Amino acid sequence: MSMLSRFRKPGGFQQLLVLMETCDENKKKSLMLLLGSEDPGWAHLVKIKSLTFERILSWPVNVLMEITPHLSDRILMTAYQIAQAHPQLKGSEEKWLKALPTLKAREISSLAESTPFNVGEHHAAKVKIIQTVRELEAKGQLRFANFDPSLEVDSRVAA
């Protein structure tokens, strides 16, 4: 039985996206290799339709403002620390703070300064943010078509 057969059902593509978005990098690479060997088209589609923390940080501040109220202070702080630490995300830490109310932004910034950088929490924070975005999109509170149309999944594929 191929790996893809369990995802070729109604809602299966969405489940595959969630699986790929929430697993660690090594597992994601091995799954993508397996997926690519079974169906290169689906592998490409999964790659372009997957959410990443970096992609989320590239969205406009007003979109981030829809996401941040649904996240705990610890997740907000860890995301801020990640953005600060990675050169390819330069400037996104300020964008992240702009998505918060002023008082909350000060709290998160202060918390980040007083909390040691914990690499172990990075993956968990990124996954929580991605899960939150997927939940908001499922509820209709976020519409990818309005700010990142390439994330829209054709209903014929998702079915």
DRENBALO-486090 format. One record per residue (C-alpha): residue in three letters; z, y, x. Coordinates in steps of 0.001 Angstrom, whole numbers, plus 500000, padded with zeros to 6 digits. Layout:
<atoms>
ALAZYX;...
</atoms>
This chain:
<atoms>
MET500000500000500000;SER499004503317501470;MET501423506212501729;LEU499188508351499543;SER499040505929496637;ARG502563506846495556;PHE501551510525495404;ARG498278510038493509;LYS499911510471490114;PRO500706513467487914;GLY502928515830489924;GLY502484513740493055;PHE500824516434495153;GLN503732518769494425;GLN506160516010495462;LEU504224515499498686;LEU504412519234499418;VAL508170519235498869;LEU508570516202501124;MET506564517853503909;GLU508374521185503546;THR511847519695503728;CYS511586517170506542;ASP512218517992510195;GLU509356518843512572;ASN509061515396514180;LYS508935513621510824;LYS506471516213509516;LYS504141515601512485;SER504212511834512021;LEU503646512145508253;MET500728514528508830;LEU499149512052511280;LEU499549509247508752;LEU498251511429505936;GLY495308512562508070;SER494332508980508828;GLU494422508059505122;ASP492811511183503664;PRO491879514117505914;GLY491135516265502852;TRP494628515889501454;ALA496126516435504913;HIS494275519735505175;LEU495286520727501644;VAL498950519935502345;LYS498786521986505532;ILE497398525094503819;LYS499538524805500670;SER502870524182502425;LEU505539526845502510;THR507188527740505784;PHE510002530108506583;GLU507600532160508690;ARG505133532429505823;ILE507862533526503429;LEU508937536266505864;SER505350537536505920;TRP505466538336502206;PRO506044541896500921;VAL509628543146500668;ASN509451543310496868;VAL508754539559496775;LEU511619538850499158;MET513812540911496829;GLU513127538333494111;ILE514291535505496389;THR517374536837498199;PRO519697537112495161;HIS519447533336494788;LEU520706532625498320;SER524252532427499667;ASP525487534878502289;ARG525519532093504876;ILE521844531296504248;LEU520928535003504286;MET522803535466507559;THR521262532396509201;ALA517777533519508148;TYR518486536938509643;GLN519627535325512906;ILE516515533127513024;ALA514275536152512510;GLN516124538046515248;ALA515893535178517733;HIS512195534366517497;PRO509719536728519174;GLN506885535702516818;LEU509008536965513902;LYS509630540364515509;GLY510331542985512877;SER510891540488510087;GLU514674540675510456;GLU514542544316509303;LYS512231543352506462;TRP514743540653505463;LEU517537543239505356;LYS515367545636503317;ALA515110542910500681;LEU518890543149500180;PRO520970545842498522;THR522259548277501174;LEU525866547092501113;LYS524825543416501241;ALA522447544162504144;ARG525321545706506116;GLU527519542695505353;ILE524828540249506475;SER524098542217509642;SER527807542407510481;LEU528317538729509700;ALA525363537825511947;GLU526852539806514837;SER530232538135514500;THR528952534592513914;PRO527755532458516816;PHE524111531451516724;ASN524099527883515368;VAL520806526069515935;GLY522003523202513761;GLU522040525399510675;HIS518474526640511136;HIS516698523729509520;ALA519143523631506600;ALA518735527368505958;LYS514946527194506125;VAL514879524230503740;LYS517198525982501278;ILE514996529084501276;ILE511851527008500727;GLN513532525018497934;THR514650528248496282;VAL511115529649496403;ARG509720526442494899;GLU512339526567492111;LEU511552530209491335;GLU507849529411491273;ALA508424526422488945;LYS510431528640486570;GLY507661531252486603;GLN509830533901488269;LEU507484533985491274;ARG503722533812490955;PHE501956533026494213;ALA498723534422492757;ASN500271537905492925;PHE501042537967496666;ASP499804534787498433;PRO496957533298496358;SER496158530625498936;LEU499392528840497897;GLU498160528307494345;VAL497588524607493724;ASP494629523767491513;SER495902521965488417;ARG493296519223488958;VAL494908518406492315;ALA498480518743491077;ALA497892516533488063;
</atoms>
